[in-house]
């Protein structure tokens, strides 16, 4: 700035053009679908040099970076989790998900994003918060079985439903990963499960598949499960313009379920909506990626690349 020039006269950032304003507005509407109402604010830009729990070379940084695939994977995970009567009882009795589905998705999205891309301190704070919540969630399922959210067996079921769905979403809607990379993804995410209290989760593709097969006798399509399916497939959206996109995401999530799970949930019958899910995702996903821009992964990469403050 030349000497004597008033600071207010310094060149300012030019206003965004019409296309950028449209992108910003669209991105804000899409982010609202998974905005967390947990009250926690995470700083993905600080501290400089902090790699978080994994660092940018981790496979989970790739898998979790694609919003459309992760949203479809989240739908699939929610439907799969609803088949376990004890896991569902805990959510049913101690959650507002039936009246605030987007809030639940938002809190889950924040946890996944924070433990993947957040600083080490933020990731551990999220994990500790979930552990405190889980410690208070206990009860009895409709069939008389007791449940506790911090039971390692239930934590394992929820974990496997999530990571298997997220990876399947990436493979279906983004691109391939080698068998070794898939195993590495499960190995990485097992660290989060262990910190939450489930130290013995499956750590490879083969172990995940074997675990899901072994759990099938414990799963039930109850009246509660059917209500969850109805809620997920007709999730209310504040912005009516987003309804087609949300319906496409729901169908794309159903398409990720194992065939036996679709059969149990009554979602196996031919459906024009679901048959168009892949086509719809191919059309919708690029638009969502454009609207959202580089995302949290890019911010976290910049944080890691910045030299730590001395």
QUIFENMO-V45863 format. One record per residue. N is the residue number from 1. RES is the residue in one small letter. OMEGA is omega as a letter, one per 30 degrees, with the letter a starting at -180 (* if undefined). Layout:
# QUIFENMO-V45863
n=N res=RES omega=OMEGA
n=N res=RES omega=OMEGA
This chain:
# QUIFENMO-V45863
n=1 res=x omega=l
n=2 res=x omega=l
n=3 res=x omega=l
n=4 res=x omega=a
n=5 res=x omega=l
n=6 res=x omega=a
n=7 res=x omega=a
n=8 res=x omega=a
n=9 res=x omega=a
n=10 res=x omega=l
n=11 res=x omega=a
n=12 res=x omega=l
n=13 res=x omega=a
n=14 res=x omega=a
n=15 res=x omega=a
n=16 res=x omega=l
n=17 res=x omega=a
n=18 res=x omega=a
n=19 res=x omega=l
n=20 res=x omega=l
n=21 res=x omega=l
n=22 res=x omega=l
n=23 res=x omega=l
n=24 res=x omega=a
n=25 res=x omega=l
n=26 res=x omega=l
n=27 res=x omega=l
n=28 res=x omega=l
n=29 res=x omega=a
n=30 res=x omega=l
n=31 res=x omega=a
n=32 res=x omega=l
n=33 res=x omega=a
n=34 res=x omega=l
n=35 res=x omega=a
n=36 res=x omega=l
n=37 res=x omega=a
n=38 res=x omega=a
n=39 res=x omega=l
n=40 res=x omega=l
n=41 res=x omega=a
n=42 res=x omega=l
n=43 res=x omega=a
n=44 res=x omega=a
n=45 res=x omega=a
n=46 res=x omega=f
n=47 res=x omega=a
n=48 res=x omega=l
n=49 res=x omega=a
n=50 res=x omega=a
n=51 res=x omega=a
n=52 res=x omega=a
n=53 res=x omega=a
n=54 res=x omega=a
n=55 res=x omega=a
n=56 res=x omega=l
n=57 res=x omega=a
n=58 res=x omega=l
n=59 res=x omega=a
n=60 res=x omega=l
n=61 res=x omega=l
n=62 res=x omega=a
n=63 res=x omega=a
n=64 res=x omega=a
n=65 res=x omega=a
n=66 res=x omega=a
n=67 res=x omega=a
n=68 res=x omega=a
n=69 res=x omega=l
n=70 res=x omega=l
n=71 res=x omega=l
n=72 res=x omega=l
n=73 res=x omega=l
n=74 res=x omega=l
n=75 res=x omega=l
n=76 res=x omega=a
n=77 res=x omega=a
n=78 res=x omega=l
n=79 res=x omega=l
n=80 res=x omega=l
n=81 res=x omega=a
n=82 res=x omega=l
n=83 res=x omega=a
n=84 res=x omega=a
n=85 res=x omega=a
n=86 res=x omega=l
n=87 res=x omega=l
n=88 res=x omega=a
n=89 res=x omega=l
n=90 res=x omega=l
n=91 res=x omega=a
n=92 res=x omega=a
n=93 res=x omega=a
n=94 res=x omega=a
n=95 res=x omega=l
n=96 res=x omega=a
n=97 res=x omega=a
n=98 res=x omega=l
n=99 res=x omega=a
n=100 res=x omega=a
n=101 res=x omega=a
n=102 res=x omega=l
n=103 res=x omega=l
n=104 res=x omega=l
n=105 res=x omega=a
n=106 res=x omega=l
n=107 res=x omega=l
n=108 res=x omega=l
n=109 res=x omega=l
n=110 res=x omega=l
n=111 res=x omega=a
n=112 res=x omega=a
n=113 res=x omega=a
n=114 res=x omega=l
n=115 res=x omega=l
n=116 res=x omega=a
n=117 res=x omega=a
n=118 res=x omega=l
n=119 res=x omega=l
n=120 res=x omega=a
n=121 res=x omega=l
n=122 res=x omega=l
n=123 res=x omega=a
n=124 res=x omega=l
n=125 res=x omega=l
n=126 res=x omega=a
n=127 res=x omega=l
n=128 res=x omega=l
n=129 res=x omega=l
n=130 res=x omega=l
n=131 res=x omega=l
n=132 res=x omega=l
n=133 res=x omega=a
n=134 res=x omega=a
n=135 res=x omega=a
n=136 res=x omega=a
n=137 res=x omega=l
n=138 res=x omega=l
n=139 res=x omega=a
n=140 res=x omega=l
n=141 res=x omega=a
n=142 res=x omega=l
n=143 res=x omega=l
n=144 res=x omega=l
n=145 res=x omega=l
n=146 res=x omega=l
n=147 res=x omega=l
n=148 res=x omega=a
n=149 res=x omega=l
n=150 res=x omega=l
n=151 res=x omega=a
n=152 res=x omega=l
n=153 res=x omega=l
n=154 res=x omega=l
n=155 res=x omega=l
n=156 res=x omega=l
n=157 res=x omega=a
n=158 res=x omega=l
n=159 res=x omega=a
n=160 res=x omega=l
n=161 res=x omega=a
n=162 res=x omega=a
n=163 res=x omega=l
n=164 res=x omega=l
n=165 res=x omega=l
n=166 res=x omega=a
n=167 res=x omega=l
n=168 res=x omega=l
n=169 res=x omega=l
n=170 res=x omega=a
n=171 res=x omega=a
n=172 res=x omega=a
n=173 res=x omega=a
n=174 res=x omega=a
n=175 res=x omega=a
n=176 res=x omega=l
n=177 res=x omega=l
n=178 res=x omega=l
n=179 res=x omega=l
n=180 res=x omega=l
n=181 res=x omega=l
n=182 res=x omega=l
n=183 res=x omega=a
n=184 res=x omega=l
n=185 res=x omega=a
n=186 res=x omega=l
n=187 res=x omega=l
n=188 res=x omega=a
n=189 res=x omega=l
n=190 res=x omega=l
n=191 res=x omega=l
n=192 res=x omega=l
n=193 res=x omega=l
n=194 res=x omega=l
n=195 res=x omega=l
n=196 res=x omega=l
n=197 res=x omega=l
n=198 res=x omega=a
n=199 res=x omega=a
n=200 res=x omega=a
n=201 res=x omega=l
n=202 res=x omega=a
n=203 res=x omega=l
n=204 res=x omega=l
n=205 res=x omega=a
n=206 res=x omega=l
n=207 res=x omega=l
n=208 res=x omega=a
n=209 res=x omega=l
n=210 res=x omega=l
n=211 res=x omega=a
n=212 res=x omega=l
n=213 res=x omega=a
n=214 res=x omega=a
n=215 res=x omega=a
n=216 res=x omega=l
n=217 res=x omega=a
n=218 res=x omega=a
n=219 res=x omega=a
n=220 res=x omega=l
n=221 res=x omega=a
n=222 res=x omega=l
n=223 res=x omega=l
n=224 res=x omega=l
n=225 res=x omega=a
n=226 res=x omega=l
n=227 res=x omega=l
n=228 res=x omega=l
n=229 res=x omega=l
n=230 res=x omega=l
n=231 res=x omega=a
n=232 res=x omega=a
n=233 res=x omega=l
n=234 res=x omega=a
n=235 res=x omega=l
n=236 res=x omega=a
n=237 res=x omega=a
n=238 res=x omega=a
n=239 res=x omega=a
n=240 res=x omega=a
n=241 res=x omega=a
n=242 res=x omega=a
n=243 res=x omega=l
n=244 res=x omega=l
n=245 res=x omega=a
n=246 res=x omega=l
n=247 res=x omega=l
n=248 res=x omega=l
n=249 res=x omega=l
n=250 res=x omega=l
n=251 res=x omega=l
n=252 res=x omega=l
n=253 res=x omega=l
n=254 res=x omega=a
n=255 res=x omega=a
n=256 res=x omega=a
n=257 res=x omega=l
n=258 res=x omega=a
n=259 res=x omega=a
n=260 res=x omega=l
n=261 res=x omega=l
n=262 res=x omega=l
n=263 res=x omega=a
n=264 res=x omega=a
n=265 res=x omega=a
n=266 res=x omega=a
n=267 res=x omega=a
n=268 res=x omega=a
n=269 res=x omega=l
n=270 res=x omega=a
n=271 res=x omega=l
n=272 res=x omega=l
n=273 res=x omega=a
n=274 res=x omega=l
n=275 res=x omega=l
n=276 res=x omega=a
n=277 res=x omega=a
n=278 res=x omega=l
n=279 res=x omega=l
n=280 res=x omega=l
n=281 res=x omega=l
n=282 res=x omega=l
n=283 res=x omega=a
n=284 res=x omega=a
n=285 res=x omega=l
n=286 res=x omega=l
n=287 res=x omega=l
n=288 res=x omega=l
n=289 res=x omega=l
n=290 res=x omega=a
n=291 res=x omega=a
n=292 res=x omega=l
n=293 res=x omega=a
n=294 res=x omega=l
n=295 res=x omega=a
n=296 res=x omega=a
n=297 res=x omega=l
n=298 res=x omega=l
n=299 res=x omega=a
n=300 res=x omega=l
n=301 res=x omega=l
n=302 res=x omega=l
n=303 res=x omega=a
n=304 res=x omega=a
n=305 res=x omega=a
n=306 res=x omega=l
n=307 res=x omega=l
n=308 res=x omega=l
n=309 res=x omega=a
n=310 res=x omega=*
